[in-house]
Amino acid sequence: MSLMAQLASWECPQCGVKTHYKGLCRECTEYDDTGIPVKPVYRVRLNHTPTTHQHKTPTKTDFVNARRRQPSKKQLEKMKEMLNATSRRVDGEGEDSEEDFMSVGEIIAKVEEE
């Protein structure tokens, strides 16, 4: 929700009178002698965007990954340097082989050894 929340706008579907509160339209609603509404006319919200809450149930892997120690900035920089050093441009003729690539686990192990 933003700091400057937009006011709700309500409008009567029959006469088109706009207000900032919901309820019955006083001009269009028919009342009996005692003041009880006989034919109520409810206002309709104009700026309403219905959203549904999508709840994701956390799994065990989410919990474990949240508690797992994240690499430091220096470790991340070393990993990026290693990836950039081992990466090469592949043209249309060039073919990649399995030996050209290192898994992320191997890279992290090398960084931790240093």
C-alpha contacts under 8 A as a table, 3 or more apart, distances in Angstrom:
res1	aa1	res2	aa2	distance
1	M	5	A	6.90
2	S	5	A	5.57
7	L	20	H	6.80
8	A	20	H	5.71
8	A	21	Y	7.24
8	A	45	R	7.08
8	A	46	L	7.53
8	A	47	N	6.45
8	A	48	H	7.63
9	S	18	K	6.72
9	S	19	T	5.95
9	S	20	H	4.92
9	S	21	Y	7.09
9	S	45	R	5.80
9	S	46	L	5.48
9	S	47	N	6.18
10	W	18	K	5.59
10	W	19	T	5.26
10	W	20	H	5.84
10	W	21	Y	6.24
10	W	22	K	5.92
10	W	43	R	5.74
10	W	44	V	5.33
10	W	45	R	4.38
10	W	46	L	5.71
11	E	16	G	5.65
11	E	17	V	5.52
11	E	18	K	4.38
11	E	19	T	6.35
11	E	43	R	5.14
11	E	44	V	5.27
11	E	45	R	6.39
11	E	46	L	6.74
12	C	15	C	5.75
12	C	16	G	4.84
12	C	17	V	5.49
12	C	18	K	6.73
12	C	25	C	6.14
12	C	41	V	7.45
12	C	42	Y	6.77
12	C	43	R	4.47
12	C	44	V	6.18
13	P	16	G	5.71
13	P	42	Y	7.97
13	P	43	R	6.57
13	P	44	V	6.70
14	Q	28	C	7.14
15	C	27	E	7.98
15	C	28	C	7.12
19	T	22	K	7.55
22	K	42	Y	7.68
22	K	43	R	5.92
22	K	44	V	7.57
22	K	45	R	7.63
23	G	42	Y	5.75
23	G	43	R	5.92
24	L	29	T	6.78
24	L	40	P	6.36
24	L	41	V	5.48
24	L	42	Y	4.55
24	L	43	R	6.02
25	C	28	C	5.59
25	C	29	T	5.81
25	C	40	P	7.75
25	C	41	V	5.76
25	C	42	Y	6.13
25	C	43	R	6.28
26	R	29	T	5.61
28	C	40	P	7.79
28	C	41	V	6.27
29	T	37	P	6.68
29	T	38	V	7.58
29	T	39	K	5.72
29	T	40	P	4.76
29	T	41	V	5.18
30	E	37	P	5.84
30	E	38	V	5.56
30	E	39	K	5.10
30	E	40	P	6.49
31	Y	34	T	7.76
31	Y	35	G	5.41
31	Y	36	I	5.42
31	Y	37	P	4.26
31	Y	38	V	5.19
31	Y	39	K	7.09
32	D	35	G	5.41
32	D	36	I	5.65
32	D	37	P	6.41
32	D	38	V	6.21
33	D	36	I	7.55
37	P	40	P	5.75
45	R	48	H	5.95
58	P	62	D	5.92
58	P	63	F	7.02
59	T	62	D	5.20
59	T	63	F	6.47
60	K	63	F	5.06
60	K	64	V	6.16
61	T	64	V	5.00
61	T	65	N	5.90
62	D	65	N	5.18
62	D	66	A	6.08
63	F	66	A	5.20
63	F	67	R	6.47
64	V	67	R	5.27
64	V	68	R	6.09
65	N	68	R	4.98
71	P	75	Q	5.77
71	P	76	L	6.27
72	S	75	Q	5.16
72	S	76	L	6.20
73	K	76	L	5.04
73	K	77	E	6.14
74	K	77	E	5.09
74	K	78	K	6.23
75	Q	78	K	5.13
75	Q	79	M	6.18
75	Q	111	V	6.37
75	Q	112	E	7.79
76	L	79	M	5.06
76	L	80	K	6.19
77	E	80	K	5.10
77	E	81	E	6.16
78	K	81	E	5.04
78	K	82	M	6.11
78	K	111	V	6.76
79	M	82	M	5.10
79	M	83	L	6.11
79	M	107	I	6.47
79	M	108	I	7.14
79	M	111	V	7.00
80	K	83	L	5.08
80	K	84	N	6.05
81	E	84	N	5.10
81	E	85	A	5.99
82	M	85	A	5.04
82	M	86	T	6.14
82	M	107	I	7.66
83	L	86	T	5.29
83	L	87	S	5.93
84	N	87	S	5.15
84	N	88	R	7.96
85	A	88	R	7.89
86	T	100	D	7.51
86	T	101	F	7.62
90	V	93	E	7.73
90	V	94	G	5.43
90	V	95	E	7.17
90	V	96	D	7.71
91	D	94	G	5.19
96	D	100	D	6.73
97	S	100	D	5.66
97	S	101	F	7.65
98	E	101	F	5.90
99	E	102	M	7.48
102	M	106	E	6.32
102	M	107	I	6.79
103	S	106	E	5.33
103	S	107	I	6.52
104	V	107	I	5.08
104	V	108	I	6.21
105	G	108	I	5.19
105	G	109	A	6.14
106	E	109	A	5.07
106	E	110	K	6.22
107	I	110	K	5.16
107	I	111	V	6.26
108	I	111	V	5.10
108	I	112	E	6.14
109	A	112	E	5.19
109	A	113	E	6.20
110	K	113	E	5.14
110	K	114	E	6.51
111	V	114	E	5.33
